Amino acid sequence: GIKVIKQMAWEKSFEEKLQILRNAELGKLRHYVVFQAVSGTLWSTVPLLVAVATFTVYVLSGNTLDVSTALTSLALFEILRFPLFMLPNVINNIVEASVSLGRIESFLKCKNQEDNIRTAKVSGEDSVAIAGATFVWEGKRVAPKDGSSEGGEEKEEEDDKKEEKILSEEEWEVLLLQSQLKDAEEQIRELLNKAPLRPLQESSTAQSLLSLRRVYLSAAPGDLVAIVGPVGSGKSTLLSGVLGECRAITGDVSLAGKVAYVSQKAFIMNATLRDNVTFSSPFDQDRYNAAIEACALGPDLAVLPGGDMCEIGEKGINLSGGQKARVALARAVYHEADVYLLDDPLSAVDAHVGKHLFNKCIVDRLLKGGDKTVILVTNALQFLNHQLVNKIVVLEGGAIKEEGTYDELMSKEGGSFSTLLTSYREKSSESMGSGSRNSSRVDLTADAGAQSAPGSPKKSAPSADATAKGKLMTSELKERETGSVTNAVYLLWAKSLGGYHVAILILSGFIGTEALNVVARWWLSYWSEHGEDETAHQGKFLGVYTAINLTIVLSMFMRQLFLYLKSLQAAKVLYNGLLKTMLRAPMSFFDTTPLGRILNRFSKDTYCLDQQMSATVRMYLSTVASVVGTLFVISTVTPWFTLVLPPILVFYLGKRKYFTKTYRELKRLDSVSRSPIYALFGETLEGVAVIRAFGAQSSLLKRVVSLLNSNQTAFFLTFSAQCWLAVRLEFAGTAIVTFACLCAVLEHDAMAGDETFAGAAGLSISFALSVTQSLNWSVRMSSDLEAQMVSVERINQYIRDISPEAARDTPADERLPSSFPQGEIKFEDVEMRY
């Protein structure tokens, strides 16, 4: 709808509507992150609180804390720390997964479309038969409960012949209506006993639910049945009922043989023109050429860049309305079906083109051989006097008003069809008259070689010249950024937090908390060393240790909450920039960019900024601070450790660099490969009726599975890369523990008998024991952070690279007279192209 929004200058209005929805979403997310901060803090501080409680009980029981007891206990508590640190994310993922599964489950439990209309074709029987069917769209349900409480749910009773008297047409209609009314009343009473239903406020509401009422229609092989009627009379609904898209609540509908369907709004896929015509069927050159010729597409192929291999944009953006209609009609012709359902394909083309399509395509091609059934919805009444039109059905007010041949209907004075034809002639007399006076054009369309007239370059070239090349849509794989995420992207996110000072505050919070953690462990070591002194007071040591740990708990909550709220602010800033960019982007951008690619940035990338980025930053900074604190303590206690630290760091950083490159590109490929899935889903939903009519579900399903496999390949490889990393970082962590212990043993000769060194060495080793997981997760989180910064990069790519339209407001607007708008619009030396 972006074209309409721009033409009507509704950008500001739609921006406000979207902002209202976005602000409501952010309001819910703020409550969510507060709860997440509380939950995360509780789980992360459980080891600290357990340690405080344990040492308190131990001291109050009359025991004296020594080095071995304190550090052994601390090492055991530390084993709990990392699993509990990860637990909030696990719980969060389980909750999100359960919500997603619930939504998918409710969708999968919806009632499937009943494919009980199509039957095996029997020679000599009708191809299409509708017997007393009343159709209703499921979308008109008054009270959509689990399955079934549709308003207007009536079932027709069978004909009970209580007496042999032949009823008149009027009496029979009254009897049918009374039978349906009685059945409806019994059904309502039955439903009311099961569950209370809201009664309809007005009787007219029940009537409006029925789209078509008591339809009788049959069409045999070789028949051409025309469906006519005013706007809103139910012509398209009738074809939908034949296909099973519109539910028949009474009567029987049967359809025999292979079906081809041309919808009122032509369904065009983002594919080549040839693929749009063949539509999941094997390519046959002769059949393809015949379809192109019958639908007058030859001259269009001559002017389209790339011919029939020209890429057609989403919804046929680079085709005119007439071209889209003829491509859809060519698809039906190529399909070689038994039954053709054509929903007003002639309305989108000029009169002379319509004449060619009727004569060359419908009459000469589809009806050739006499074994095809054609049901044509049309407002082109001038073709209905053709000798091959077997029956004309006039719909009015959701019911069949008249039916018969052209002569039969015209013989009825004041009949619906004659009135409709008179009205049509009055409205189109000028254009029809000018068309009939143009003898050369009429001769061309009536001639066997009429193809050049309806598809002349003069008519179709302006709409078809979408681009100088056959390829229309831009390639996201080529557009994607490569290499490391630049520092500018990180700085952009930091600035979106509220300024660089906010990022510095967040960083300071994590450094300060880790410093407090080191102080708490040092104090415990000091306590265990001096706890046996006569002057020592156990309550004093315990009080200081408790105070330090409570400060850690408070600082962890404050830093986490501050980070989450500011991260939401950054997401809001970037979303607003993306939204403004999209609303000011030129139409050429939307013509050459698949909708799925845009939606990917507004969905997956925005979700990443809303919820994933803050958790990743928290875990990354926590694990990095833990690793730095560990290396600092070990190096301070045992200086010899600094000799082996450089090789370990070289190994660690080398593996991190290798992993990060791979992980980043896999995440980019994951994002790029997801866009076509969104685009195909959008196309599929747009043309689901056409897809089901042609029986192309399996072909579309294969395309979806292929795209999902491509996306899942990148997703699976990210986990493979994480396993690769884990093995190597386990080695680095083991090396740190080994050398920390070795250096402590080597220092024993110099520090023998020094209890202070014993406590410090124990502290050093307790830190080393916990470093393996921190090393592993610091690299994974740094890679995750860079991968998620790709979302910022992708959003910023649109904000930075898309050239906007002219400014919405200019200084000249202020100088407009109060009487504006009055005046005229002038085009001077204007050149335009698609």
SVG drawing of the C-alpha trace seen along z (x, -y; Angstrom):
<svg xmlns="http://www.w3.org/2000/svg" viewBox="-52 -34 115 76">
<polyline fill="none" stroke="black" stroke-width="0.4" points="0.0,0.0 3.0,-2.3 2.1,-3.8 -1.3,-4.8 0.2,-6.3 2.6,-8.4 0.0,-9.5 -2.3,-10.6 0.5,-12.2 -0.5,-10.0 3.1,-9.4 2.7,-11.4 -0.6,-9.9 0.6,-6.3 3.8,-7.1 1.7,-8.3 -0.4,-5.1 2.7,-2.9 4.3,-4.8 1.2,-4.3 1.5,-0.5 5.3,-0.6 5.0,-2.6 2.4,-0.1 4.9,2.7 7.7,0.9 5.6,0.3 5.0,4.1 8.7,4.7 9.7,2.2 7.6,4.3 9.2,7.4 12.8,6.2 12.2,5.0 11.0,8.5 13.9,10.0 16.4,7.7 14.9,8.9 14.9,12.5 18.4,12.3 19.8,10.7 18.2,13.2 19.6,16.2 23.0,14.6 23.4,13.8 22.2,17.1 25.8,18.4 26.7,15.2 23.7,15.4 24.2,19.1 27.8,18.4 26.8,15.7 24.1,17.9 26.5,20.9 29.3,19.0 26.9,17.3 25.5,20.6 29.0,22.0 30.3,19.2 27.1,19.0 27.5,22.7 30.8,21.9 33.2,22.9 36.2,20.9 36.7,20.4 40.1,21.5 41.7,21.3 40.9,24.8 37.3,24.6 36.7,21.2 38.3,21.7 37.0,25.3 33.5,24.0 34.0,21.0 35.1,23.3 32.0,25.5 29.8,22.4 31.5,21.2 30.5,24.4 26.9,23.2 27.6,19.7 27.7,20.2 24.7,22.6 22.6,20.1 24.0,17.3 22.7,18.9 19.4,20.1 17.5,16.8 18.3,17.0 17.2,20.6 13.9,19.8 13.4,16.8 14.0,19.0 11.6,21.7 8.9,19.1 9.3,17.5 9.3,21.0 6.2,22.0 4.4,18.8 5.5,19.4 4.4,23.0 1.0,22.0 0.5,19.6 1.5,22.1 -0.6,24.8 -3.8,22.6 -3.2,22.0 -2.6,25.7 -5.8,26.6 -7.9,24.4 -10.2,26.2 -8.6,27.1 -10.3,26.3 -12.5,29.2 -11.5,30.5 -14.6,32.5 -15.9,30.6 -13.7,32.2 -14.8,35.6 -13.6,37.9 -14.7,36.9 -17.4,39.1 -18.0,38.9 -21.3,37.2 -21.9,35.7 -21.6,32.0 -18.2,30.7 -19.6,28.1 -22.8,28.7 -24.3,26.5 -27.6,27.7 -29.4,25.4 -26.2,24.1 -26.1,21.2 -22.6,19.7 -21.2,17.8 -17.7,16.5 -16.2,17.7 -14.9,14.2 -18.4,13.1 -18.8,15.2 -20.7,13.3 -19.2,15.2 -15.9,17.0 -15.7,19.7 -13.5,22.9 -14.7,24.3 -18.2,23.7 -20.6,21.0 -21.0,19.1 -23.9,16.7 -26.4,17.8 -25.6,21.6 -28.5,23.1 -28.8,26.6 -31.3,27.5 -33.7,30.3 -34.3,32.8 -37.5,32.7 -40.2,34.6 -43.0,35.2 -46.0,35.5 -48.5,35.3 -48.4,35.7 -49.6,32.2 -47.2,30.4 -46.1,27.2 -45.7,24.0 -42.3,22.3 -43.4,19.6 -44.8,22.2 -41.7,24.4 -39.5,21.4 -41.7,20.6 -41.5,24.2 -37.7,24.2 -37.4,21.0 -39.8,22.3 -37.8,25.5 -34.5,23.6 -36.0,21.4 -37.3,24.3 -33.9,26.1 -32.2,22.9 -34.4,22.5 -33.7,26.0 -29.9,25.5 -30.0,22.3 -31.8,24.0 -29.3,26.8 -26.3,24.4 -27.8,22.4 -28.0,25.5 -24.3,26.0 -23.0,22.5 -24.7,19.0 -24.6,17.1 -25.1,13.5 -28.4,13.0 -28.3,11.1 -29.4,7.5 -31.1,7.1 -32.7,9.6 -30.9,7.9 -27.6,9.0 -28.4,12.7 -29.4,12.0 -26.1,10.1 -24.1,13.1 -25.3,15.1 -23.2,14.1 -25.1,16.2 -28.5,17.9 -30.1,21.0 -27.9,21.2 -28.6,23.8 -26.1,24.0 -24.7,26.7 -22.1,26.6 -21.1,29.6 -18.0,30.1 -18.1,27.7 -20.2,25.1 -19.4,21.4 -21.4,20.0 -21.3,16.2 -21.9,14.8 -23.0,11.1 -24.4,8.7 -23.9,5.4 -21.0,4.7 -21.3,6.7 -23.9,9.1 -21.7,12.2 -20.0,13.1 -16.6,13.7 -18.1,15.4 -19.8,17.9 -16.4,18.9 -14.9,19.1 -17.8,21.3 -17.1,23.6 -13.4,23.8 -14.4,24.5 -12.9,21.2 -16.3,19.9 -18.2,22.3 -21.5,23.8 -23.7,24.2 -26.5,25.8 -26.8,27.7 -24.2,29.6 -21.3,28.4 -19.3,30.7 -16.4,30.0 -14.9,32.7 -11.6,32.7 -8.5,30.4 -9.1,26.7 -7.6,23.5 -8.5,20.3 -7.9,16.6 -8.7,14.4 -10.1,10.9 -6.9,9.5 -4.2,11.2 -1.8,13.2 1.7,12.5 4.8,14.0 8.2,12.5 9.7,14.7 10.4,14.6 7.5,14.1 7.9,17.7 7.8,19.1 4.6,17.1 3.0,18.7 4.2,22.3 3.5,22.0 5.0,25.2 4.2,27.2 7.0,28.7 8.0,26.5 6.6,27.4 7.7,25.1 4.8,25.7 2.2,25.3 3.9,22.2 4.1,20.6 0.3,21.3 -0.5,19.7 1.6,16.6 0.0,16.2 -3.6,16.7 -3.1,14.1 -1.4,11.6 1.8,11.5 4.2,11.8 4.8,8.0 5.2,7.6 8.0,10.1 9.7,8.1 9.9,5.0 10.4,6.6 14.1,6.6 15.2,10.2 12.0,11.3 10.1,14.0 13.1,14.4 12.5,10.8 12.0,10.8 8.6,9.7 8.5,7.7 6.3,8.5 2.6,8.3 3.7,7.6 5.0,4.1 6.7,3.7 3.6,4.8 0.5,2.9 -2.9,4.1 -3.7,5.5 -0.3,7.3 -0.9,8.9 -4.4,10.0 -3.0,11.6 -0.1,13.3 -2.7,14.8 -4.9,15.9 -1.9,17.4 -1.2,19.4 -4.7,20.9 -4.3,21.6 -0.9,23.3 -2.4,25.5 -4.7,27.3 -7.4,27.9 -10.9,29.4 -12.6,26.5 -11.7,22.9 -13.0,20.4 -12.3,16.8 -13.0,14.0 -13.4,10.9 -10.1,11.1 -11.4,8.8 -12.0,5.8 -8.3,4.9 -7.7,4.6 -8.8,2.2 -11.8,3.1 -9.9,4.3 -7.6,6.4 -10.6,7.8 -12.1,8.8 -8.9,10.6 -8.8,12.5 -12.4,13.5 -12.1,14.7 -8.6,16.1 -8.1,17.3 -11.5,18.2 -13.4,19.3 -10.7,20.6 -8.3,22.0 -10.3,23.0 -13.5,24.2 -11.7,25.9 -12.5,29.6 -15.7,29.2 -14.3,31.0 -13.6,27.9 -15.9,26.1 -15.5,22.3 -17.3,20.2 -16.6,16.5 -17.4,13.7 -17.5,10.6 -18.9,7.1 -18.0,7.1 -21.6,7.7 -20.9,7.1 -19.5,10.6 -22.5,12.4 -24.4,12.7 -21.7,15.1 -23.2,18.4 -20.9,20.4 -22.2,18.7 -24.6,21.5 -26.0,19.8 -26.0,16.4 -26.5,16.2 -27.6,12.9 -26.8,12.4 -28.4,9.7 -28.5,9.2 -26.7,12.5 -29.1,14.7 -29.6,15.8 -32.1,13.4 -32.3,14.7 -30.6,17.3 -30.9,18.5 -29.5,17.8 -28.9,14.3 -32.1,14.3 -34.2,15.7 -33.0,13.0 -33.4,10.2 -36.9,11.3 -38.0,10.5 -39.1,6.8 -37.8,5.1 -35.7,8.1 -32.5,7.7 -30.3,8.6 -31.9,6.3 -31.7,3.5 -28.1,4.3 -27.3,4.3 -29.1,1.0 -27.2,-0.6 -23.9,0.7 -24.6,-0.6 -25.5,-4.0 -22.2,-4.2 -20.0,-2.9 -21.7,-4.3 -19.0,-6.9 -16.0,-4.5 -17.7,-1.7 -18.7,-4.1 -15.2,-5.4 -13.9,-1.9 -16.3,-0.8 -15.5,-3.8 -11.8,-2.9 -12.1,-0.4 -8.4,0.5 -8.2,1.5 -11.4,3.6 -10.2,5.3 -6.9,6.1 -8.6,7.6 -11.0,9.6 -8.2,10.9 -6.3,14.1 -3.0,12.1 -4.5,9.9 -1.7,10.3 0.2,7.1 -2.7,4.9 -3.6,5.8 0.0,6.1 1.5,3.3 4.6,1.7 2.9,-1.7 0.4,-0.4 2.6,1.8 6.1,0.4 5.7,-2.4 4.6,0.0 7.0,2.8 10.1,0.8 10.8,1.5 14.6,1.6 17.3,1.7 18.1,5.3 16.1,8.5 16.9,8.6 14.7,6.3 15.1,7.1 18.4,6.2 20.4,9.1 20.6,8.9 23.5,11.3 25.5,8.8 24.3,5.8 25.2,7.3 28.2,5.9 31.3,8.1 34.2,8.3 34.2,7.2 31.4,5.1 32.9,1.6 33.5,-0.5 31.0,-3.0 28.2,-0.4 29.2,0.1 29.4,-3.6 26.0,-4.1 24.4,-1.7 26.3,-3.3 25.1,-6.7 21.5,-5.4 21.7,-4.4 21.5,-8.1 25.0,-9.1 28.5,-7.8 28.5,-8.7 25.7,-6.2 27.8,-3.4 30.7,-4.5 28.4,-4.3 27.3,-0.7 30.9,0.4 31.9,-1.2 29.1,0.7 30.4,4.1 34.0,3.2 32.9,2.0 30.8,5.1 33.7,7.5 36.0,5.4 33.6,5.9 33.6,9.6 37.4,9.8 37.3,7.8 34.7,10.2 36.9,13.2 40.0,11.5 38.1,10.6 37.0,14.2 40.7,15.3 41.8,12.6 39.1,13.7 40.2,17.4 43.8,16.4 43.1,14.2 40.0,15.8 42.0,17.8 43.7,14.8 42.7,14.1 41.8,10.5 39.6,11.5 35.9,11.1 34.0,13.5 30.9,11.2 33.0,8.4 34.4,10.5 31.0,11.9 29.4,8.4 31.9,7.0 31.6,10.0 27.8,9.8 27.9,6.0 30.2,6.5 28.0,9.2 24.8,7.2 26.5,4.3 27.3,6.7 23.6,7.8 22.4,4.2 25.0,3.2 24.2,6.2 20.5,5.3 21.1,1.6 23.6,2.3 21.3,4.9 18.1,2.7 20.0,-0.3 21.4,1.7 18.0,3.2 16.1,-0.1 18.8,-1.9 18.9,0.9 15.2,0.5 15.8,-3.2 18.4,-2.4 16.0,0.0 13.4,-2.7 15.8,-5.3 16.9,-2.9 13.3,-1.7 12.2,-5.3 15.0,-6.0 14.2,-3.0 10.5,-3.8 11.1,-7.4 13.5,-6.2 11.0,-3.7 8.2,-6.3 10.5,-8.7 12.1,-6.2 11.3,-6.7 9.0,-4.3 11.9,-3.0 13.2,-1.4 10.0,0.5 9.8,1.6 13.2,3.3 13.2,4.5 11.2,7.6 8.7,6.9 10.2,9.8 13.6,8.0 12.0,5.0 9.9,7.0 13.0,8.9 14.4,5.7 11.2,4.7 10.7,8.1 13.8,10.2 16.4,7.4 14.1,5.2 13.4,8.2 17.1,8.7 17.6,5.1 14.5,5.2 15.3,8.4 18.5,10.2 21.1,7.4 20.8,6.4 21.1,9.9 24.1,10.6 25.9,7.3 25.3,8.2 26.7,11.7 29.6,10.5 30.7,7.8 30.2,10.1 32.3,12.9 35.0,10.5 35.2,8.8 35.4,12.3 38.3,13.4 40.2,10.1 39.6,10.3 40.8,13.9 44.0,13.2 44.7,10.2 44.4,12.1 46.5,15.1 49.2,12.7 49.3,10.7 49.6,13.8 52.0,15.7 54.0,13.3 55.6,16.3 52.2,16.9 52.8,13.8 55.5,15.8 52.9,18.3 50.1,15.8 51.2,14.4 51.2,17.8 47.8,18.6 46.5,15.2 47.9,15.7 46.1,19.1 42.9,17.7 42.8,14.6 43.7,16.6 40.9,19.0 38.5,16.1 39.4,14.2 39.0,17.3 35.6,18.2 34.3,14.7 34.9,14.3 33.0,17.5 30.2,16.9 29.7,13.3 29.3,14.4 27.1,17.3 24.8,14.9 24.8,12.6 23.9,15.5 21.2,16.5 19.6,13.0 19.9,12.8 18.5,16.3 15.5,15.5 14.2,12.6 13.1,14.8 11.1,17.0 9.1,13.9 8.7,12.8 7.4,16.2 5.0,16.4 3.6,13.0 3.2,14.1 1.6,17.4 -1.0,15.7 -1.8,13.2 -2.5,16.0 -3.6,18.9 -6.9,19.4 -5.0,19.5 -2.4,21.9 -5.0,24.3 -7.1,24.1 -4.1,25.1 -3.0,27.8 0.4,26.1 0.6,26.6 3.3,29.3 5.4,27.1 5.2,24.1 5.9,26.4 9.0,27.6 10.1,24.0 9.5,23.2 11.3,26.3 14.3,25.4 14.4,21.9 14.1,23.2 16.9,25.7 19.1,22.9 18.3,20.8 18.7,23.8 22.0,24.7 23.5,21.4 21.7,21.7 23.0,25.3 26.6,24.3 26.5,21.6 26.1,24.4 28.8,26.5 31.1,23.5 30.3,23.1 31.1,26.8 34.4,26.3 35.2,23.3 34.2,25.0 36.8,27.8 39.6,25.3 38.7,23.0 38.4,25.9 42.1,26.5 42.9,22.8 41.0,22.9 42.7,26.1 46.1,24.6 45.3,21.6 44.3,23.8 47.4,26.0 49.9,23.2 48.2,21.4 48.6,24.5 52.2,25.1 53.3,21.6 51.8,21.8 53.8,25.1 57.0,23.5 56.5,20.5 56.3,22.9 60.0,23.0 60.3,19.3 57.0,18.8 57.0,21.9 55.3,21.4 53.7,18.1 50.0,18.5 49.2,15.3 50.6,16.8 48.7,20.0 45.4,18.1 46.3,16.0 47.4,19.1 44.1,20.8 42.2,17.7 44.2,17.7 43.4,21.4 39.7,20.9 39.5,18.1 41.3,20.3 38.9,23.2 36.0,21.0 37.8,19.4 37.2,22.1 33.5,21.4 34.1,17.7 36.6,18.0 34.3,20.1 31.3,17.8 33.3,14.6 34.3,15.6 30.8,16.9 29.2,13.8 31.6,11.5 30.8,13.4 27.1,13.2 27.4,9.5 29.1,8.9 26.5,11.1 23.7,9.2 25.4,5.9 24.7,7.1 21.1,6.2 22.2,2.7 24.3,2.7 21.4,3.9 19.0,1.3 21.7,-1.4 22.4,-0.3 18.9,-1.4 19.0,-4.6 22.4,-5.5 22.1,-4.3 18.5,-5.0 18.3,-8.4 15.1,-10.1 12.5,-11.9 12.3,-15.7 11.5,-17.2 7.9,-16.9 7.8,-20.5 9.6,-23.4 9.9,-27.1 7.7,-27.9 4.8,-26.1 4.7,-29.0 4.1,-31.5 1.1,-29.8 -2.0,-32.0 -4.9,-31.1 -7.0,-30.3 -4.7,-27.4 -5.2,-24.9 -6.4,-26.9 -4.7,-27.1 -3.4,-24.6 -0.8,-21.8 1.6,-22.1 3.8,-19.5 6.7,-21.1 9.3,-19.1 8.7,-16.1 10.2,-12.7 8.9,-9.7 9.8,-6.0 9.2,-3.0"/>
</svg>
